[in-house]
Amino acid sequence: RYMFCISPVKTRDEQAMSYLLLYAGQFFYDKKVHLSVDINLVKTKNAKKEIQDLESLHGICDLYLWYSYRAPEFHQRELAQQTKQNIVDRIRSLLSKLGTSERKEVNLNIDFDEAAKKKQKNKNKKIKKRRSGQSLYDDLDDDEYMEFEDDFFLDLDEYIAGRR
């Protein structure tokens, strides 16, 4: 049960959460868990929506792979890896069809190096604060603190509800 509580899944992604429940049910009742992802079902006339749906399925394949390294009941690791690669290829194909302005609207032009630098900078800042005895949350404004607090209690409520 603990494995499903700590799963790396986006809790705001309804499709990913439904697969989490599907996998948990199969794990506890059938003992063999199947990938159950078909990218051929994702076809819309709106390329942006299709990319978002494919990104969600990519996350689901990641989730399945994560489980497959922890439990032998998730036995379709190769299929999950192949499906994940097919999703990446299809997203690339869709992006090549989109214009530059449309790509920006899809929010896929993320500078990962810049994000990693920012994350490391924040991590270093927290380490310095811990060493100095200063609270990690002193420099959060009221809105950021409330958002942090809300997310914490929502996660805690979901965890407790899952244990009942």
C-alpha positions as CSV (number, residue, x, y, z in Angstrom):
1,R,0.0,0.0,0.0
2,Y,2.8,2.4,0.9
3,M,4.1,2.2,-2.7
4,F,0.9,3.6,-4.0
5,C,0.9,6.4,-1.4
6,I,4.3,7.6,-2.5
7,S,3.8,7.3,-6.2
8,P,5.2,10.0,-8.4
9,V,1.9,11.1,-9.9
10,K,0.5,14.5,-10.7
11,T,-2.5,14.6,-8.3
12,R,-4.2,17.3,-10.4
13,D,-4.1,15.1,-13.5
14,E,-7.4,13.3,-13.4
15,Q,-6.4,10.7,-16.0
16,A,-3.2,9.9,-14.2
17,M,-5.1,9.5,-10.9
18,S,-7.6,7.2,-12.5
19,Y,-4.7,5.0,-13.7
20,L,-3.2,5.0,-10.2
21,L,-6.5,3.6,-8.9
22,L,-6.7,1.1,-11.8
23,Y,-3.1,-0.1,-11.1
24,A,-3.8,-0.3,-7.4
25,G,-6.9,-2.3,-8.0
26,Q,-5.2,-4.7,-10.4
27,F,-2.3,-5.1,-8.0
28,F,-4.4,-6.0,-5.0
29,Y,-7.0,-8.2,-6.8
30,D,-5.4,-9.6,-9.9
31,K,-1.8,-9.7,-8.9
32,K,-0.7,-9.0,-12.5
33,V,-0.8,-5.4,-13.6
34,H,-1.2,-4.5,-17.3
35,L,-0.1,-1.2,-18.8
36,S,-3.5,-0.5,-20.4
37,V,-2.4,2.6,-22.4
38,D,-3.4,3.0,-26.0
39,I,-2.0,6.1,-27.7
40,N,-4.1,5.4,-30.8
41,L,-7.2,6.5,-28.9
42,V,-5.7,10.0,-28.5
43,K,-6.7,11.8,-31.7
44,T,-8.3,15.2,-31.8
45,K,-8.4,18.0,-34.3
46,N,-6.9,20.3,-31.7
47,A,-3.2,19.7,-31.7
48,K,-2.7,21.4,-28.4
49,K,-5.2,19.2,-26.7
50,E,-3.7,16.1,-28.3
51,I,-0.3,17.1,-27.0
52,Q,-1.6,17.6,-23.5
53,D,-3.3,14.2,-23.6
54,L,-0.1,12.6,-24.8
55,E,1.9,14.3,-22.1
56,S,-0.6,12.8,-19.5
57,L,-0.1,9.3,-21.1
58,H,3.7,9.8,-21.0
59,G,3.4,10.5,-17.2
60,I,1.3,7.3,-16.8
61,C,4.0,5.3,-18.6
62,D,6.6,6.8,-16.3
63,L,4.4,5.8,-13.3
64,Y,4.1,2.2,-14.6
65,L,7.9,2.1,-15.1
66,W,8.4,3.4,-11.6
67,Y,6.1,0.6,-10.2
68,S,7.9,-2.0,-12.4
69,Y,11.2,-1.4,-10.6
70,R,9.5,-1.9,-7.3
71,A,7.1,-4.8,-7.9
72,P,7.3,-7.8,-10.2
73,E,3.5,-7.7,-10.7
74,F,4.2,-4.8,-13.1
75,H,5.6,-7.1,-15.8
76,Q,5.2,-5.1,-19.0
77,R,8.3,-2.8,-18.5
78,E,9.5,-3.2,-22.2
79,L,6.0,-2.3,-23.5
80,A,5.9,0.7,-21.2
81,Q,9.3,1.9,-22.5
82,Q,8.3,1.4,-26.1
83,T,4.9,3.2,-25.6
84,K,6.7,6.0,-23.9
85,Q,9.1,6.4,-26.9
86,N,6.1,6.3,-29.3
87,I,4.5,9.1,-27.3
88,V,7.6,11.2,-27.5
89,D,7.8,10.6,-31.3
90,R,4.2,11.6,-31.7
91,I,4.6,14.7,-29.7
92,R,7.6,15.7,-31.8
93,S,5.6,15.1,-34.9
94,L,2.8,17.3,-33.7
95,L,5.2,20.0,-32.6
96,S,6.8,20.1,-36.0
97,K,3.4,20.8,-37.5
98,L,2.7,23.7,-35.1
99,G,3.9,27.2,-35.7
100,T,6.3,28.9,-33.4
101,S,3.6,31.0,-31.7
102,E,1.4,28.0,-31.2
103,R,4.3,26.1,-29.5
104,K,4.6,28.9,-27.0
105,E,0.9,28.6,-26.2
106,V,1.4,24.9,-25.5
107,N,4.1,25.8,-22.9
108,L,6.6,23.2,-24.1
109,N,9.4,25.7,-24.7
110,I,10.8,25.4,-21.2
111,D,14.5,26.2,-20.6
112,F,15.4,23.1,-18.5
113,D,18.9,24.4,-17.7
114,E,17.5,27.6,-16.3
115,A,15.0,25.7,-14.2
116,A,17.7,23.3,-12.9
117,K,19.9,26.3,-11.9
118,K,17.0,28.0,-10.1
119,K,16.1,24.8,-8.3
120,Q,19.8,24.3,-7.2
121,K,19.9,28.0,-6.1
122,N,16.8,27.5,-3.9
123,K,18.2,24.3,-2.5
124,N,21.5,26.1,-1.6
125,K,19.5,28.9,0.0
126,K,17.5,26.4,2.2
127,I,20.7,24.7,3.3
128,K,22.2,28.0,4.3
129,K,19.1,28.8,6.3
130,R,19.1,25.4,8.0
131,R,22.7,26.0,9.1
132,S,21.9,29.5,10.4
133,G,18.9,28.3,12.3
134,Q,16.6,30.6,10.3
135,S,13.1,29.3,9.3
136,L,12.8,28.0,5.7
137,Y,9.6,29.9,5.3
138,D,10.6,33.4,6.6
139,D,10.9,34.9,3.2
140,L,7.7,33.5,1.8
141,D,5.0,36.2,1.3
142,D,1.5,35.5,2.7
143,D,0.1,34.1,-0.6
144,E,3.1,31.7,-1.1
145,Y,2.9,30.5,2.5
146,M,-0.9,30.0,2.3
147,E,-0.4,28.0,-1.0
148,F,2.3,25.9,0.7
149,E,0.1,25.3,3.7
150,D,-3.0,24.4,1.5
151,D,-1.0,21.9,-0.6
152,F,0.5,20.3,2.5
153,F,-2.9,19.8,4.1
154,L,-4.5,18.6,0.9
155,D,-1.8,16.0,0.5
156,L,-2.1,15.0,4.1
157,D,-5.9,14.6,3.8
158,E,-5.5,12.5,0.7
159,Y,-2.9,10.3,2.4
160,I,-5.1,9.8,5.5
161,A,-8.2,9.0,3.3
162,G,-6.1,6.4,1.4
163,R,-5.2,4.7,4.7
164,R,-8.8,4.2,5.7
